[in-house]
Amino acid sequence: MTSKLKPIADRGSLIYTQNLKLTQLSKSGRIEEAVKVFDSMPSRNTVTYNSMISAYAKNGRITEARRLFDQMPFKNLVSWNTMISGYSHNDSLSEAAKLFETMPKRDQFSWTLMITCYARNRELVAARRLFDQMPVRSSVCYNAMIAGYAKVGMFEDAVRLLHETPCPDLVSWNSVLAGYTQNQEMGLGVKFFEGMPERDVISWNLVVDGFVRVNDLDSAWEFFERIPDRNVVSWVTMLNGYARSGRIVEARRLFDRMPERNVVSWNAMIAGYVQSLEIEEAFKLFTEMPERNSVSWTTMINGYVRVEKLKEARELLNKMPFKNVAAQTAMISGYVQSMRMDEALKIFEETSTRDVVCWNTMISGYAQCRRMDEAMKLFKRMPRKDVVSWNTMIAGYAQEGQMDKAMEIFKHTRERNVVSWNSMVSGFAQNGFYSDALKHFVLMRKEGKKPDWSTYACSLSACANLAALQVGMQLHLLLLRSGHADDLFAGNALITMYSRCGRISTARQVFDEMKNEDIISWNSLIAGYALNGYGKEAISFFREMEIAGLCPDEVTFVGVLSACSHAGLIDEGLDLFDSMTRRYSILPVAEHYACTVDLLGRAGRLEAAYELVKQMPVKHNAGIWGALLGACKIYKNPDLANFAAEKLFELEPHKTSNYVLLSNIHAEAGRWDVVERVRVLMKEKGVQKQPGCSWIEIRNMVCAFFSDDPMQPRNAEVCLVLKAVSGQMRSIGWSYDSSLLDCS
């Protein structure tokens, strides 16, 4: 009899040992090894299945966990609870709820688990409904409900339920206290703490942690010193406070004083050094650690990545005894930041268990490198996408100018947040689709999403480019009501909008009312003065900027030189151009030379402009030759115009306006043979005249009009008005290019 029972006992012992190994592998994140152990087992019991389901769920492989759950030959109550816990762990609340409803039998843990799941996801109405349905409530269930209320700041409900609890324990009281401290309500938290009937070390630690969260380290230290019996969490909480605030010397002093150190305290100190970019000190401490966990390795790898020591980071990753997704993602991020996408992909493919952050890091890298085809391939492969994944793809296509593909992704995004909308608004604005940018601003508000400073800045930029003053003024009012009126970026966008709409005095008023202006604010207003022909005001404002102690940059000089050019301030402009290098040590770039060429050209000094172009040490661009060609038009110099145009045709072979301008110069000189040659050249290069486009605001809507659109409503009436206006212009001596008026 004994000999028959021995194989059964041995088999039971083997299953027990393998089940224990499964649990250990699951805890360390070594899921593939756990799968191999499970597959190799000759026989399995319910515990085996439950351990494997838990391993899958904890490592984000919830689909495989459910498949295994459905295959189980026999399920016990633990199996059902493990699966619900897995769904809860993976934020699959609806699936957890469905499974809970189909359970053949429930215990108190099942009810508490589901209530906790609802509470964690802030579904407190559903949580309370289950709580009220419970046949018998335990203190654990009360505490789950109290913690749920406290977590979302529903303190009155939490306290009311606390007093309704039959026998509230310290966990109940600490749950409310944790709500106050985690929501940074330290005044109410301390008052509640002082009124607690009893306190333990957890209560004290919660208060210290609360003050650390609000960065009041003096108060945190005061409570830390009052703790009657500190534990290692007390020390680590205070240590974290100093380390995260950059007070690394005080953090190290506290670390050295600790009566006992666990791996968390070592990790906190290393993280402090990493945050302060003292990587050598961090590594020194890393080598001294008596034991390391995955966080230790990941923190150190991330430290090397932050200081761009990718070789050292990779060496450390290779030495890591059990690689986890966080460490591998940190390494991928380092390669992504250095645009080394092939090496990033190699690490990505080696990562056995990828989480959503790992996928997003890789997709974002491809998007930043403008490799959207590879980004889309990964995006399609991604098993579980979050809102960041969708937003990354929208922004990537928008950055590439592929707004049709960005729109397609946007339409299929189930959960749109402010970033989703901002990606569309900014994408349209940056790619010249200004009306669409404003349209999406309106749609965003209709969907109930609140625009932030970025939305307003991009929408105001669209108004500036359309010169849509009325819409811009409405946005200004909305901005004032939104609470983002003091935002620097939105303020700068307002200055630009009013400047481009010809309201330079309002732009100056916005500038004067700004609490904290920066160099962009000053540059925006200088550019506004230049655009509106206020050259002297631009120079005066430039002097104010110097008095205010701000050092001008390259953009400042583009603005002020442009202002001098438009206002005909030749001497002032040349003096400013000369002072760039002499006084401010700023080497002129092509844009500065273009402004100066334009300045000389407008003054009729074509030879001087041409000499400057020949002698300039920077590479010529279209702006320089365009300025010279424009001056040739004003002062009728067809020979120099030919030379400038040839250079322009090399740089911009398909830009219509260059050919038209050269043709008009020769037409005015009566050189019709050259005019014909220019037209032939346009045909040879496939250059077509683009229809003119104008915008106008009608009842707060921006309408676009194209010069060659015969289907435009009331087109004939528009042409009649244009002809009448042109007749009046001729009668008072104004000349214009009649070829621009095409109403045939």
Protein Blocks (a to p, Z undefined) as FASTA:
>chain_A
ZZmmmmmmmmmmmmmmmmmmmmmmmmnopamlmmmmmmmpmbdcfklmmmmmmmmmmnop
amlmmmmmmmpmbdcfklmmmmmmmmmmnopaklmmmmmmmpmbdcfklmmmmmmmmmmn
opaklmmmmmmmpmbacfklmmmmmmmmmmnopamlmmmmmmmpmbacfklmmmmmmmmm
mnopaklmmmmmmmpmbdcfklmmmmmmmmmmnopaklmmmmmmmpmbacfklmmmmmmm
mmmnopamlmmmmmmmpmbdcfklmmmmmmmmmmnopaklmmmmmmmpmbdcfklmmmmm
mmmmmnopaklmmmmmmmpmbacfklmmmmmmmmmmnopaklmmmmmmmpmbacfklmmm
mmmmmmmnopaklmmmmmmmpmbdcfklmmmmmmmmmmnopamlmmmmmmmpmbacfklm
mmmmmmmmmnopamlmmmmmmmmmmnopacdfklmmmmmmmmmmnopmklmmmmmmmmmm
nopmmpmklmmmmmmmmmmnopamlmmmmmmmpmbdcfklmmmmmmmmmmnopaklmmmm
mmmmmmnopacdfklmmmmmmmmmmnopaklmmmmmmmmmmmnopacdfklmmmmmmmmm
mnopamlmmmmmmmpcbdcdfklmmmmmmmmmmnopaklmmmmmmmmmmmmmmbmklmmm
mmmmmmmnopaklmmmmmmmmmmnopacddddddddeehiacdddfklmkbghklmmmmm
mmmmmmmmmmnopacdfklmccZZ
